[in-house]
Amino acid sequence: MRAGDPDAFGQLFDERASVVYRHAIRLTGDGGMADDLPRHEHERAPGRRRRR
């Protein structure tokens, strides 16, 4: 993945979405919250990456 390539990041996220969801549901015990967490982090992650 090239730095700053939003399509590549989206593809990586999509490939790992089920793993992230299962982890989120184990952490929260709540299906609704588990749906929201990965989406929220997906939106925040590119901005955090650029600040490093």
C-alpha positions in Angstrom: 0.0 0.0 0.0 1.3 3.4 -0.9 1.2 6.2 1.6 -1.8 8.3 1.2 -3.6 5.9 -1.2 -7.2 5.9 0.1 -8.3 3.2 -2.3 -5.6 0.8 -1.0 -6.6 1.6 2.6 -10.2 0.9 1.7 -9.3 -2.4 0.1 -7.3 -3.5 3.1 -10.1 -2.5 5.4 -12.6 -4.5 3.4 -10.4 -7.6 3.4 -10.1 -7.5 7.2 -13.7 -6.2 8.0 -15.0 -9.6 9.3 -11.9 -10.1 11.6 -12.3 -6.5 12.9 -16.0 -7.0 13.5 -15.5 -10.3 15.4 -12.9 -8.6 17.6 -15.2 -5.6 18.2 -18.1 -7.9 19.2 -15.9 -9.7 21.7 -14.7 -6.4 23.2 -18.2 -4.8 23.4 -20.6 -7.7 23.6 -23.0 -5.5 21.6 -23.7 -6.2 17.9 -24.8 -2.6 17.2 -21.7 -1.1 18.8 -19.5 -3.7 17.0 -20.9 -2.5 13.7 -20.1 1.1 14.5 -16.6 0.8 15.8 -14.8 -0.5 12.7 -16.5 2.1 10.5 -15.6 4.8 13.0 -12.0 3.7 13.1 -11.8 3.3 9.3 -12.8 7.0 9.0 -10.2 8.1 11.6 -7.2 5.9 10.6 -6.0 7.7 7.5 -5.8 11.0 9.4 -3.9 9.5 12.2 -1.4 7.8 9.8 -0.5 11.2 8.2 0.3 12.8 11.6 3.0 10.3 12.4 
